[in-house]
């Protein structure tokens, strides 16, 4: 009997150890982990460099209040700013907290320039920005918001890919457009570079802010440090989390100077956000993932993986409908029972997770080996052949 609440539909399996791309179950069975804690374990399990960074910091200082300077946080913020569009950073503990801060910053910006009624955020319907009360209403999903009324106001929605709908939904009260650069939970849907450019132009024209949610697709997951980089677009605000901690709970909001200057003392706070343990791990993740050679390897592995998955699509046209994604954020949309397919993959020692639109989400560690991808391809082939 479990004394945990029943808000998760947990698979009947637990793990005693993780090594690189693998998890070892309590019964000793070895699984190839292409779920990675939903894009969290960006450098695999028990990464020696991350373990060393965490242990080193654990012997010094675990936690101090943000009432004091935290050197490890100063260092990580500097690395993030030097690598990205941003001028400053606010550290949090998770992606949903980062989303909340992004919303607060956007609203605070217009408040600070004498436009307090310009406070509505325009989002994609059935997107995913977290599980807090505000974030679920930002997502515009009936399934996520059911039973959690009253409705949190301040959010409007448009259909993914419907540019006319998007333009019509912008009003005098719109403060920002917030979208996931690659929709994760929503079915691994990539916003094309040309579309990101048009979003930036539209925001400039309407004098509103652009928030690109890179909680799942950022920190090297796309093959670039940020998924929007190839478009040459510069957003105003970017929430991140998941991969930046490499498995340690951590989030952040990156902002340009225009908006960050409104976040003065007292406008936001976090008890654990930016704690020395998280910052030490984050610094080591940055040292690895921000390396150009590392990111090029992610792109090469992605190219190989996607090519072979598309070959399987041609081989099994009645099973696989579409291969989606970018970098190592990959989706296999199938015609058949999604849950059963994932179960069959797990029975063959490959762990994946589902997304919307009958998509199986594949999220290997960014440092996955080519031979491990080959093993995964063989398992997917086998399951397709018997499905």
N, C-alpha and C positions, 0 to 999 in steps of 0.2 A: 504493500500500500504506500502510495506517495502522499506526502503532506503538502506538495506543491499545488498551486491552483491549476485548473485544467484549461488554461488559455493557450496552450501549445498542443498540437497534434504530433507528439513526439514518436519517432520510429523506435522500435523496441531493440535498441542497441546503444551501448555506451563504450567509451574508449579509455584505455589506460595510459596510452602513450602516443605521441606524434613525432615523426621524424621526416623532415623535408616535406615531400608531397604525399606522404602516407600517414594513415592513422591505424593504430593497432587496437582492436577491440579487446574487451575483457576476456573473451574466449580464445584470444591469440590470433584471430583472423586479421589479415592485413588488407586495408582498403586504400585505393588510390583516391585521394581527396580532391575532387574537382568542384567542390563547393566552397572550400576555404573560409568557412564561417560566414558565408555570403560576402565574399570579396574582402574579408578582413585580414586573413593571414597572408598578406601580400608577399612575404618572403618564406612561406612554408612554416612548418612546425619546428619548435625548438631551434630556431636559427642561432648558430653559435655566437654571431656578432651581437644579436639582440639580447641573448641570454647574458652575455658578458656585460653589456651596457646596463641592463637592469640590475644585475647583481652588484656591480660597482656602485651604482647610485643607492641601492638598498642599504649599503653599509654606511652611507653618509646621511642623507636627509630624505625622508619619504614625502613629507607634506609640510608646507607652511602656507599661511594665508596669503592671498593676493594683496594684502595690506603691505607686504614687503616685496622687494625686488627678488625675482627668481631667475638667477643667471642662466639656467638651462633653457628657460622659456625665451629669454632675450636672444639666446643663440639660435634657437629654432626659428623664431620669428624672422630674424635676419636672413637665414637661409631661404625661407619661403619667399620673402620679399625680393631677394636677389634673383631667385629662379623664376618669378612670375610677374604678372601685371601689377601686383598689389603694392601698397605703400605701408599698410599696417595690418595687424592680425589680432583677433580676439580668440583665445583658446577656450574650448569647451570639452565635454566628456563624450559626446556622441553626435551622430548625424542629425537627429531630430532637434537637439539643442542648437546646433549650428544653423539649422533652418529657421528656428525661432529668432535667433539673433539677426539673421539676414532680414527677416520681416521687420524686426524692431528698428534696425538701422535705416531701412528704406523709409519707414514712416517718420522716424525721428528727423531724417534729412529734410523732408518737406515741411515738417513742423518748424524746424529751425530757420527756414527761409520765409516763414509767414504764410504757409499754405497747409494748415492742419487738416483740412478736409480732403486733401490729396493723399489718401491713405489706403486705397484698395490695391490688391495684388492680383494680377491676371495670370492664371495657371492653366496647364493642360488638364482637361477632364480625365479622370482615372489615372492620374500620375501618382507618384509616391514621394512624399517629402518627410515622412516620419510618422510617429504614432501618438504624439501629444495632441491635445484637443485642437489647438490651432492648426497643426500640421495635417491632421486628417481632413479638416474642412478645406485646407489649401489644396489637398489632393482631389477633391471633388468626386470622391468615390462613395456611392450609396452604401456599398457593402461595409466600408470602413467606418462610416459615420452613423450607421443605424444603431439607435439606442443610446446615443451620446449627445442628445439635444440638451438645451437649445442650440441651434446653429450658431457657430462663431461667424459673425459677419466680417466683411472686409475682403472677401475673395470672390472673383469672377472666373469663369472658365470658358475655354474654347476647345474645339476638337483638334486632335493631333493632325497636322498637315493641312488644316483648313485655314488658309491665310486670310480669306475674306471674312470669316467668322472672327478671327483674331483682331483684325482692324476695326470691325464694327463694335467689338466689346470694349475698346479703349474709350474712356469717358474723361471728363474734366476732373474726376476724382481718382483716376488711375495713377498710382505712384510708381509701379514697377511691373515688368513681366518676369515671371520666375518659371524656368523650365529646366528639366534634367537634360544635359547635353546628350546623354544616351539614357533612355528610359530603361531601368532595370526591372523592377517589379512589373512594370507595364508591358513587358514582352520583348525586351532587348531591341528597342527601336531607336535608331541613330538619327539625330537631326543633322542633315547634310550641311556642309560648309557654306554653300550658297545661302541656305536658309538662315544660318547663324549671322551671316553678313547682313541679310535683310532685316533681321531682328534688331541688330545694332543700329542700322540706319533708321528704322522705324522709331526706336527709342530716342534717338537723337532728334528726330523730327518732332516727336510729341513731347520732348523734354521730360522723359521719364527714365527710370533706372532699369538696367538689365542685370538680373540675377541668374547665374548659371549654376545649378545644383550639380556638384561633382562629387557628392558623398560616395557614390558607388563607382563611378567611371573615372574618377581622378587618381592621382598619385601613380601614374604609369600604367594603369589598367588598360588604357586604350592604345598603348604603344608610344604615346607622347605623355609628358608629365601631366598635362591637362588635355581632355578630349577636344576642347575648343581651339587649341593652339594652332592647328593646321589651317584654320580659317582666318588667322591673323586678327581675330576679333578680340577686343579688350572689354570685358564685362566691368560692371561697377562693383559687384559683390559676388563672392563665390564661397558657399559653404562646403567644407570637406570633412571627412572622418574616415572610418573603415581602414583603408590601406595605410594611412599615415602612421598609425600606431602599431602596425604589423601584428596585431592580436591584443595589444594593450588598449583599453578603452580611451579614446581620444577623438576630439573633433576640433574644428576651428572655422572661423570666418575670415576670409581675406577681402580687403576693401581698398579701393583707391582713395586718394587724399580727399577728394571732393566730399565723399560721404563719411569717411572715418573721423574727420575733424568734429563731427557733431556728437560723437560718443565720448562725452566728458565724464569726469568722476561722478558716480551715482546713477548713470544711465543704464548700466548693466553690471552684473556680478555673477560669480560662480564659486562655490566652495572648493570644489576639486579641480575645476578647469585650470590647466596649466601647471599641475603639480609636478614636482621634480622627477618622480618616477616616469610619468608619461612623457615628459619632455626629453628625458635621457634616451628613451626608446625611440621617440620620434626623430631625434637628431641622427641616430644611427640609421634609421630607415631612409632619411633624406640623403645621407652620405652614399647609400647604395643606389636607391631608385633614381636620384637626379642625375646619375652618371649617363652620359650620352651612349656609351657602349652598351650599358645595361638595357636602355630603352630600345636601342636598335635590335638587340637580341629578342626582346618582347615582340617587336614588329616581325622579325624573321620567323619566330615560332608561330605567330598568329597567321602569317601567310601560308605556312605549311599546314597548319591545323585546318584553316578555312578551306583550302584547296581540297584536302582529302575528305572533309565533311561534305563538300559539294559533290565530290565523286560518289559518296555514299547516297546522296540525294538522287543522283542519276541512276544508281544501282537499285534503289528502293523507292521509286516514285509514288508508290501507294502507301508508303509509311511516312516519308519525310516530305513535308510541304515546302519548307523554306529554311535556309541557313541565314541567320542574322548576326549582326554584331560587328565589333571592331576591337582590335588588339586581342586581349584574353578575357574579354567580356562577350561571350558567345551564346547564341540561342539556337536550338533546333526546334522548329515548329513542326509538329507532327499531326497526322490525321486521326491517329488512334487515341486510346485511353492514356492520358498523360501520366496519371499516378501509377498505373500498371507498368508503363515504360520505365519510369524512374525506379520502381521496385525491382524490375528485371535487371537494370543496370547495377543496382546495389547487390543483388544476388550474385552478380558476376564481379563484385568487388570494386565497383566504380561509384563514387558518391557524387550526385548532382542535386539540383533543387529546381522547383518549378517556378514559372513566371506566368503572367497573364497570356491570353490568346493561345493557350495550349502549347506553350514554349517550355522546353527543358533548358534550364540555365546552366552553362558550363563556365566555371570560374577557377581555373587552376592557379596555383601560386605563380607569381611573375617570374620566378627563377626555376620554373618547372624544366625538366630535361626533355629533350626531343624524344628519347626512348620511352618516357612516361606518356607522352602524347600518343606515340605509336601503340602503346598498350591500351590506352583509352579508345583509340580508333578501332582496334580489334574487338574490344568489348561492345562498342556501339554497333559494329558490323554484325557481330554474333546475335545481339538482341534483335536487331532488325530482321535478320534471317529467320528467326523463330517466332516473330511477333504476329 
